[in-house]
């Protein structure tokens, strides 16, 4: 099933050719002279391909315990040949007549869209060098649109408006249930019938799905075309392009969001197949319960099939999405790994246990421990809330006086936070927003200051192996708050330093317990070598 994640991710990263694909078995899998570049070409060497014996293609239908008819492919003992792979047809619900069909991918969009350089021409020859022209323009300033969640509804207490948002912003994982034990997850999977997408994947040889060739790309496109993908929370309106691209790939997108979300209108535009409103002002456990019930009911109205995947384009939703995947038996990150990544102290502990470089650090529970922390860490040091995002409460300190004053300031800021339209801001006394002081984690981490150049490492991992790792240089951060100023991709660092940073980034992701997914890893190349700042699961 993990191959489904790789298939969806690979298909979404861009086309490799504008020409019509051929189903010739000689080119599937690529190899020297025929590799078209592919989405992950240049990061992992192509694996050797083995011939697969041809089985009989068997189709059928089955009914689940609830009496709902469920079309599916039966698993054969032998896998498919290349020719038979391209004859597979997905059982899919008919599109509703009132819904506009998603726009097809136009020829102009079938151009090179990989984040890495094309390393082979269409005829297998080495591509010529490229000249890069930079056109830097200042982005227009956007005014925040008012939301119904900004207003306190009559008869409702402010504390009860956005509990889910507050918990995931400053106290993740909040009241979400504990991660399942391996045997509990196994029991869930055994009770479930695979969806059509996962059934087809079980019959297709792995090397065909991963092939870096035109036919490999075409196969991945066929697999995602018609698949039902659930997006839990849609993010801000600027992420509309994600859903437009999914529609172009033929994905039946389902969005779960607050009733007043901008994404609701995407249904009428034919961009998504279904919008499921859920009151996000509830606590995290209740939101999880409602989302789980809604996802289990998919496939009965002809708008979508059963959920093939659940994901999010909002980082704060990942702890809940991980639990949805776990309880639905779908591919996804381990909730325990996500929780460790969101907790800065737990991240440091995981790195230390794995023997990876870790700065000196001390978890401060109260003001009485501030001086003890200073003695252990030394100066200069950095104060940062153990749970939080966007450099909230992060500050550099260089003396005992600064440490004590800034610790009190951080605690005061955390105590006065409110949530307005999903963003944490300081309480300005206007009465807008939701107080976060009742659930915010007041623990603060003091850790050794890291000198050197800061970078971002974006990593795509599948089944324990990294498939993509790209470095973006960050401009000098504004101290003492460490706000980023600019970025440059690809990195201008020496190749040896890039290699060390990539190796550390991948090792840190694995140390936290991840074996697949997409990650935004922040590191620094210090005077003593590469060091991790934090891992952000996407």
C-alpha positions as CSV (number, residue, x, y, z in Angstrom):
1,X,0.0,0.0,0.0
2,X,2.9,2.4,0.6
3,X,3.4,2.4,-3.2
4,X,0.2,4.3,-3.5
5,X,1.8,7.3,-1.8
6,X,4.7,7.2,-4.1
7,X,2.4,6.9,-7.1
8,X,0.3,9.9,-6.1
9,X,3.3,12.0,-5.2
10,X,5.2,11.1,-8.4
11,X,2.3,11.9,-10.6
12,X,1.7,15.2,-9.0
13,X,5.3,16.4,-9.4
14,X,5.0,17.0,-13.1
15,X,5.0,15.5,-16.6
16,X,8.0,14.2,-18.4
17,X,6.9,14.6,-22.0
18,X,4.3,16.2,-24.2
19,X,4.1,13.3,-26.6
20,X,1.6,10.5,-26.4
21,X,2.9,7.5,-24.4
22,X,3.6,4.1,-25.9
23,X,2.8,0.9,-24.1
24,X,5.8,-0.9,-25.5
25,X,7.3,-3.2,-22.8
26,X,10.8,-2.6,-24.0
27,X,10.9,1.0,-22.6
28,X,9.1,0.4,-19.3
29,X,11.7,0.8,-16.5
30,X,14.0,3.1,-18.3
31,X,17.7,2.4,-18.3
32,X,20.7,4.0,-20.0
33,X,19.8,5.8,-23.2
34,X,16.0,5.7,-22.7
35,X,15.4,7.3,-19.3
36,X,13.3,10.4,-19.8
37,X,14.5,12.1,-16.6
38,X,11.6,11.1,-14.5
39,X,10.4,12.8,-11.3
40,X,13.1,11.3,-9.1
41,X,15.9,10.8,-11.6
42,X,19.4,11.8,-10.5
43,X,18.9,11.0,-6.8
44,X,18.7,7.2,-6.8
45,X,20.3,4.8,-9.3
46,X,17.8,2.9,-11.4
47,X,17.1,-0.6,-10.1
48,X,17.6,-3.7,-12.2
49,X,14.3,-4.9,-13.8
50,X,13.2,-8.5,-13.8
51,X,10.7,-10.1,-16.2
52,X,7.3,-11.0,-14.7
53,X,5.3,-14.0,-15.7
54,X,1.9,-13.2,-17.3
55,X,-1.1,-14.1,-15.1
56,X,-4.8,-14.2,-16.0
57,X,-6.6,-10.9,-15.4
58,X,-9.4,-11.5,-13.0
59,X,-12.1,-9.1,-12.2
60,X,-15.1,-9.3,-9.9
61,X,-17.3,-7.7,-7.3
62,X,-17.9,-8.3,-3.6
63,X,-20.2,-6.9,-1.0
64,X,-19.1,-5.6,2.4
65,X,-20.6,-6.5,5.7
66,X,-23.0,-3.6,5.5
67,X,-24.6,-4.8,2.3
68,X,-23.0,-2.1,0.0
69,X,-21.9,-3.5,-3.3
70,X,-18.2,-3.0,-3.7
71,X,-16.5,-3.6,-7.1
72,X,-12.9,-4.8,-6.9
73,X,-10.2,-6.8,-8.5
74,X,-9.4,-10.2,-7.0
75,X,-5.8,-10.7,-6.2
76,X,-4.1,-13.3,-8.4
77,X,-1.0,-15.3,-7.2
78,X,1.0,-14.0,-10.2
79,X,1.5,-10.4,-11.1
80,X,0.8,-8.7,-14.4
81,X,3.0,-8.3,-17.5
82,X,3.6,-4.9,-18.9
83,X,1.0,-5.4,-21.6
84,X,-1.7,-6.4,-19.1
85,X,-0.8,-3.5,-16.8
86,X,-2.0,-1.0,-19.4
87,X,-5.3,-2.9,-19.9
88,X,-6.4,-2.4,-16.3
89,X,-9.6,-0.4,-15.9
90,X,-10.5,1.1,-12.6
91,X,-14.0,0.4,-11.2
92,X,-15.2,3.9,-10.6
93,X,-18.5,5.6,-9.8
94,X,-20.0,7.6,-12.6
95,X,-19.5,11.4,-12.3
96,X,-22.6,13.3,-11.4
97,X,-24.3,15.0,-14.4
98,X,-24.5,18.4,-12.7
99,X,-20.8,18.5,-12.0
100,X,-18.4,20.1,-14.5
101,X,-15.5,17.8,-15.4
102,X,-12.0,18.9,-14.4
103,X,-10.0,20.4,-17.2
104,X,-7.6,18.1,-18.9
105,X,-3.9,18.7,-18.8
106,X,-3.0,20.9,-21.7
107,X,0.0,20.5,-23.9
108,X,1.6,23.6,-22.5
109,X,1.5,22.1,-19.1
110,X,3.2,18.9,-20.2
111,X,6.6,20.5,-20.0
112,X,9.4,19.7,-17.6
113,X,8.3,20.4,-14.0
114,X,10.8,18.4,-12.0
115,X,12.6,20.1,-9.1
116,X,15.8,18.6,-10.5
117,X,17.6,19.3,-13.9
118,X,16.5,17.3,-16.9
119,X,19.4,14.9,-17.5
120,X,18.3,13.4,-20.8
121,X,16.6,14.6,-23.9
122,X,13.5,13.0,-25.4
123,X,15.7,10.9,-27.7
124,X,17.9,9.7,-24.8
125,X,20.7,12.2,-25.6
126,X,22.2,14.5,-23.0
127,X,20.2,17.7,-22.7
128,X,22.1,21.0,-23.5
129,X,23.0,23.4,-20.8
130,X,20.4,25.9,-19.6
131,X,20.6,29.6,-19.0
132,X,18.6,30.8,-16.0
133,X,17.1,34.3,-16.0
134,X,15.9,35.7,-12.7
135,X,12.9,38.0,-12.7
136,X,12.4,39.2,-9.1
137,X,9.3,41.1,-8.4
138,X,7.8,42.3,-5.1
139,X,4.7,40.3,-4.3
140,X,1.5,42.3,-3.7
141,X,0.5,42.8,-0.1
142,X,-2.7,40.8,0.6
143,X,-5.2,41.9,3.2
144,X,-6.5,39.2,5.5
145,X,-10.1,38.4,4.8
146,X,-12.5,38.3,7.7
147,X,-13.9,35.0,8.7
148,X,-17.0,34.0,10.6
149,X,-14.7,32.4,13.1
150,X,-13.3,35.8,14.0
151,X,-16.6,36.7,15.7
152,X,-17.9,35.4,19.0
153,X,-21.3,33.9,18.4
154,X,-24.0,34.9,20.8
155,X,-24.4,32.6,23.7
156,X,-21.1,30.8,23.1
157,X,-18.0,31.0,25.3
158,X,-14.8,32.2,23.5
159,X,-12.9,29.3,25.0
160,X,-15.0,26.8,23.0
161,X,-14.7,28.3,19.5
162,X,-11.4,27.0,18.1
163,X,-10.2,24.3,20.5
164,X,-8.8,22.1,17.7
165,X,-6.8,25.0,16.2
166,X,-5.4,26.0,19.6
167,X,-4.4,22.5,20.6
168,X,-2.5,21.9,17.4
169,X,-0.9,25.2,17.3
170,X,0.5,25.3,20.8
171,X,-0.2,22.0,22.5
172,X,0.0,19.3,19.8
173,X,-1.3,16.6,19.8
174,X,-3.8,18.0,22.3
175,X,-6.5,15.5,23.3
176,X,-6.0,13.3,20.2
177,X,-5.9,9.6,21.2
178,X,-2.6,7.8,21.7
179,X,-1.0,6.1,18.7
180,X,-2.1,2.5,18.1
181,X,0.2,-0.4,19.1
182,X,1.4,-2.4,16.1
183,X,-0.9,-5.3,16.8
184,X,-3.9,-2.9,17.0
185,X,-3.1,-1.4,13.6
186,X,-2.7,-4.9,12.2
187,X,-6.1,-5.9,13.5
188,X,-7.7,-2.9,11.7
189,X,-5.9,-3.7,8.4
190,X,-7.1,-7.3,8.5
191,X,-10.7,-6.3,8.7
192,X,-10.6,-4.0,5.7
193,X,-11.0,-4.8,2.0
194,X,-8.5,-2.9,-0.2
195,X,-9.8,-0.2,-2.4
196,X,-9.7,-0.5,-6.2
197,X,-6.4,1.5,-6.3
198,X,-4.7,-0.6,-3.7
199,X,-6.0,-3.8,-5.3
200,X,-4.6,-2.8,-8.6
201,X,-1.3,-1.9,-7.0
202,X,-1.0,-5.3,-5.5
203,X,-1.0,-6.8,-9.0
204,X,1.5,-4.5,-10.6
205,X,5.2,-5.3,-10.2
206,X,6.9,-2.7,-8.1
207,X,9.6,-1.9,-10.6
208,X,7.0,-0.9,-13.1
209,X,5.3,1.5,-10.7
210,X,8.7,3.1,-9.9
211,X,10.1,3.0,-13.4
212,X,11.8,6.3,-14.5
213,X,10.5,6.3,-18.0
214,X,7.7,7.6,-20.1
215,X,5.6,4.5,-19.6
216,X,6.4,4.5,-15.9
217,X,5.0,8.0,-15.6
218,X,2.0,7.0,-17.7
219,X,1.3,4.1,-15.4
220,X,1.4,6.3,-12.3
221,X,-1.0,8.7,-14.0
222,X,-3.4,5.9,-14.8
223,X,-3.3,4.7,-11.2
224,X,-4.2,8.1,-9.7
225,X,-6.8,8.9,-12.4
226,X,-10.1,8.3,-10.7
227,X,-8.6,7.7,-7.2
228,X,-10.4,9.3,-4.2
229,X,-8.1,11.4,-2.1
230,X,-9.3,13.1,1.1
231,X,-7.7,16.5,2.0
232,X,-8.2,17.3,5.7
233,X,-8.3,21.1,5.9
234,X,-7.6,23.1,2.8
235,X,-5.3,25.8,4.1
236,X,-5.4,29.4,2.8
237,X,-6.9,30.3,-0.6
238,X,-3.4,30.5,-2.1
239,X,-3.3,26.7,-2.0
240,X,-6.0,26.5,-4.6
241,X,-3.4,25.3,-7.2
242,X,-3.0,22.0,-5.3
243,X,-6.7,21.1,-5.9
244,X,-6.5,22.4,-9.5
245,X,-3.6,20.1,-10.2
246,X,-5.3,17.1,-8.6
247,X,-8.3,17.7,-10.8
248,X,-6.1,17.8,-13.9
249,X,-4.7,14.4,-12.9
250,X,-8.2,13.0,-12.6
251,X,-8.2,12.7,-8.8
252,X,-11.6,12.9,-7.1
253,X,-10.7,15.2,-4.2
254,X,-12.7,15.4,-1.0
255,X,-12.1,18.4,1.3
256,X,-12.9,18.3,5.0
257,X,-13.0,21.8,6.5
258,X,-14.9,24.3,8.6
259,X,-18.3,25.2,7.0
260,X,-17.2,28.7,6.1
261,X,-14.0,27.6,4.3
262,X,-13.1,29.2,0.9
263,X,-12.7,25.6,-0.5
264,X,-16.5,25.0,-0.4
265,X,-16.8,26.9,-3.7
266,X,-14.5,24.5,-5.5
267,X,-17.3,22.0,-5.8
268,X,-19.4,24.2,-8.0
269,X,-16.3,24.9,-10.1
270,X,-15.8,21.2,-10.7
271,X,-12.4,21.3,-9.1
272,X,-13.2,19.0,-6.2
273,X,-15.8,16.2,-6.0
274,X,-17.1,16.8,-2.5
275,X,-16.9,19.2,0.4
276,X,-17.6,17.9,3.9
277,X,-18.2,20.6,6.6
278,X,-17.0,19.8,10.1
279,X,-17.1,22.2,13.0
280,X,-13.4,22.9,13.7
281,X,-14.2,24.7,16.9
282,X,-14.6,21.4,18.7
283,X,-11.8,19.6,20.5
284,X,-9.3,17.6,18.5
285,X,-10.7,14.2,19.5
286,X,-14.3,15.2,18.4
287,X,-13.0,16.5,15.1
288,X,-11.2,13.3,14.6
289,X,-14.3,11.2,15.3
290,X,-16.5,13.2,12.9
291,X,-13.8,13.1,10.1
292,X,-13.4,9.4,10.5
293,X,-17.1,8.8,10.2
294,X,-17.4,11.0,7.1
295,X,-14.5,9.3,5.4
296,X,-15.9,5.8,6.1
297,X,-19.2,6.8,4.4
298,X,-17.5,7.8,1.1
299,X,-18.4,6.0,-2.1
300,X,-22.1,5.6,-1.5
301,X,-23.4,8.7,-3.4
302,X,-21.7,8.3,-6.8
303,X,-19.6,11.4,-6.3
304,X,-16.5,9.5,-5.1
305,X,-15.1,6.1,-4.4
306,X,-13.9,4.9,-1.1
307,X,-10.9,6.8,0.3
308,X,-7.6,5.7,-1.3
309,X,-5.5,8.2,0.6
310,X,-5.9,10.9,3.3
311,X,-3.5,13.9,3.4
312,X,-3.3,17.6,4.3
313,X,-1.6,20.7,3.0
314,X,-1.7,22.2,6.5
315,X,1.2,21.2,8.8
316,X,-0.9,21.7,12.0
317,X,-3.3,19.0,10.7
318,X,-0.7,16.3,10.3
319,X,-1.1,14.8,13.8
320,X,-4.8,14.2,13.2
321,X,-4.3,13.0,9.6
322,X,-1.7,10.5,10.9
323,X,-4.4,9.1,13.2
324,X,-7.0,9.0,10.4
325,X,-4.6,7.0,8.2
326,X,-3.8,4.7,11.1
327,X,-7.5,3.9,11.9
328,X,-8.4,3.6,8.3
329,X,-5.5,1.3,7.4
330,X,-4.2,3.7,4.8
331,X,-0.6,4.7,4.2
332,X,0.6,7.5,6.3
333,X,3.1,8.7,8.9
334,X,3.2,7.0,12.3
335,X,1.4,9.3,14.8
336,X,4.2,8.7,17.3
337,X,6.8,10.0,14.9
338,X,4.6,13.1,14.1
339,X,4.2,13.8,17.8
340,X,8.0,13.6,18.4
341,X,8.6,15.9,15.5
342,X,6.2,18.5,16.9
343,X,7.9,18.4,20.3
344,X,11.3,20.0,20.1
345,X,12.6,18.3,23.3
346,X,11.4,14.9,22.1
347,X,13.2,15.5,18.8
348,X,16.5,16.2,20.6
349,X,16.0,13.0,22.7
350,X,15.5,10.9,19.5
351,X,18.6,12.3,17.9
352,X,20.7,11.7,21.0
353,X,19.4,8.1,21.1
354,X,20.3,7.6,17.5
355,X,23.9,8.9,18.0
356,X,23.3,12.0,15.9
357,X,24.8,15.4,16.6
358,X,22.7,17.2,19.2
359,X,23.2,20.6,20.8
360,X,23.2,20.8,24.6
361,X,19.7,21.4,25.8
362,X,17.6,21.6,28.9
363,X,13.8,21.5,29.3
364,X,12.6,24.3,31.6
365,X,9.3,23.6,33.4
366,X,9.3,26.6,35.7
367,X,11.3,29.8,36.5
368,X,13.0,27.9,39.3
369,X,14.9,25.9,36.7
370,X,16.1,28.7,34.6
371,X,19.6,29.1,36.2
372,X,20.1,25.4,36.3
373,X,19.4,25.3,32.6
374,X,21.9,28.1,32.0
375,X,24.6,26.2,33.8
376,X,24.0,23.1,31.7
377,X,23.7,24.8,28.3
378,X,26.0,27.8,28.6
379,X,26.0,31.0,26.5
380,X,25.1,32.0,23.9
381,X,21.9,30.0,23.9
382,X,18.4,30.0,22.4
383,X,15.1,30.0,24.1
384,X,12.2,28.3,22.3
385,X,8.8,26.9,23.3
386,X,8.8,23.1,23.2
387,X,5.6,23.3,21.0
388,X,4.9,25.9,18.5
389,X,5.6,27.1,15.0
390,X,6.8,30.1,12.8
391,X,9.6,31.0,15.3
392,X,7.0,31.8,17.9
393,X,8.7,32.8,21.2
394,X,12.2,31.9,19.8
395,X,15.0,34.2,21.0
396,X,18.7,34.3,21.5
397,X,20.2,35.1,24.9
398,X,23.8,35.9,25.9
399,X,23.7,36.4,29.7
400,X,21.9,35.4,32.8
401,X,20.1,38.7,32.9
402,X,18.9,38.3,29.3
403,X,17.9,34.7,30.0
404,X,15.7,35.5,33.0
405,X,14.1,38.6,31.4
406,X,13.4,36.8,28.1
407,X,12.1,33.7,29.8
408,X,9.5,35.8,31.6
409,X,8.7,37.6,28.4
410,X,8.2,34.3,26.5
411,X,5.9,33.0,29.2
412,X,3.9,36.2,29.2
413,X,3.6,36.1,25.4
414,X,2.4,32.4,25.5
415,X,-0.1,33.3,28.2
416,X,-1.6,36.1,26.1
417,X,-2.0,34.4,22.8
418,X,-5.2,34.2,20.9
419,X,-6.2,32.4,17.7
420,X,-7.7,34.6,14.9
421,X,-8.6,32.8,11.6
422,X,-6.2,29.9,12.5
423,X,-3.2,32.2,13.2
424,X,-1.6,32.8,16.6
425,X,-1.4,36.6,17.4
426,X,-1.0,38.6,20.5
427,X,-4.1,39.7,22.3
428,X,-4.7,43.4,21.4
429,X,-7.6,43.8,23.8
430,X,-10.2,44.0,20.9
431,X,-12.0,40.9,22.0
432,X,-11.3,39.1,18.7
433,X,-9.9,35.6,18.7
434,X,-9.8,32.7,21.0
435,X,-7.7,32.6,24.2
436,X,-5.1,29.9,24.1
437,X,-3.8,30.1,27.7
438,X,-5.8,27.1,28.9
439,X,-4.2,24.6,26.6
440,X,-0.8,26.1,25.6
441,X,2.2,24.1,26.7
442,X,4.3,26.5,28.9
443,X,7.5,24.3,28.8
444,X,10.4,26.1,27.2
445,X,13.6,24.6,25.8
446,X,16.9,26.2,26.3
447,X,19.5,24.9,23.9
448,X,23.0,25.7,22.7
449,X,23.3,28.5,20.1
450,X,24.2,27.1,16.6
451,X,26.4,29.4,14.5
452,X,26.8,29.1,10.7
453,X,24.6,29.0,7.6
454,X,20.9,28.0,7.8
455,X,19.4,25.8,5.1
456,X,16.1,24.1,4.4
457,X,16.1,20.5,3.2
458,X,13.0,19.2,1.5
459,X,12.9,15.4,1.5
460,X,10.6,12.8,-0.1
461,X,10.9,9.4,1.5
462,X,9.2,6.0,0.6
463,X,9.6,2.7,2.5
464,X,12.7,3.9,4.4
465,X,14.6,5.3,1.4
466,X,14.9,8.9,0.4
467,X,13.8,9.5,-3.2
468,X,14.4,13.3,-3.3
469,X,16.4,15.7,-1.2
470,X,16.8,19.3,-2.2
471,X,18.6,22.1,-0.3
472,X,17.5,25.7,-0.2
473,X,20.0,28.3,1.3
474,X,18.4,30.7,3.7
475,X,19.6,34.3,4.0
476,X,21.1,35.5,7.2
477,X,18.4,35.2,9.9
478,X,17.4,38.3,11.8
479,X,18.6,37.8,15.4
480,X,17.6,37.5,18.2
481,X,14.3,36.1,16.7
482,X,15.8,34.1,13.8
483,X,13.3,35.2,11.1
484,X,14.3,34.2,7.6
485,X,15.1,36.9,5.1
486,X,15.4,35.2,1.7
487,X,16.1,31.8,0.1
488,X,18.1,30.4,-2.8
489,X,17.4,27.1,-4.5
490,X,19.4,25.2,-5.7
491,X,21.9,25.6,-2.9
492,X,25.2,27.5,-3.6
493,X,27.0,25.6,-0.8
494,X,30.0,23.3,-1.8
495,X,28.8,19.9,-2.9
496,X,30.5,18.2,0.0
497,X,28.6,20.3,2.5
498,X,25.4,19.7,0.7
499,X,26.0,15.9,0.9
500,X,26.6,16.1,4.6
501,X,23.5,18.2,5.2
502,X,21.4,15.8,3.1
503,X,22.7,12.8,5.0
504,X,22.0,14.4,8.4
505,X,18.5,15.5,7.3
506,X,17.6,11.9,6.1
507,X,19.1,10.4,9.3
508,X,17.1,12.7,11.5
509,X,13.8,11.9,9.7
510,X,14.6,8.2,10.3
511,X,15.6,8.7,13.9
512,X,12.1,10.2,14.6
513,X,10.5,7.0,13.4
514,X,9.4,8.0,9.9
515,X,9.8,5.6,6.9
516,X,7.8,7.6,4.3
517,X,6.3,10.9,3.6
518,X,7.3,14.5,2.7
519,X,9.4,16.6,5.1
520,X,10.7,20.1,5.5
521,X,13.9,19.8,7.5
522,X,15.7,22.9,8.9
523,X,19.4,22.6,9.6
524,X,22.6,24.7,10.0
525,X,26.1,24.0,8.8
526,X,28.0,25.1,11.9
527,X,31.7,25.4,12.7
528,X,31.5,21.8,14.0
529,X,29.5,20.4,11.1
530,X,25.8,20.0,10.2
531,X,23.2,20.3,13.0
532,X,19.5,19.9,13.0
533,X,17.1,22.7,14.0
534,X,13.8,20.9,13.5
535,X,11.9,18.4,11.3
536,X,8.5,19.4,10.0
537,X,6.3,16.6,8.7
538,X,4.1,17.6,5.7
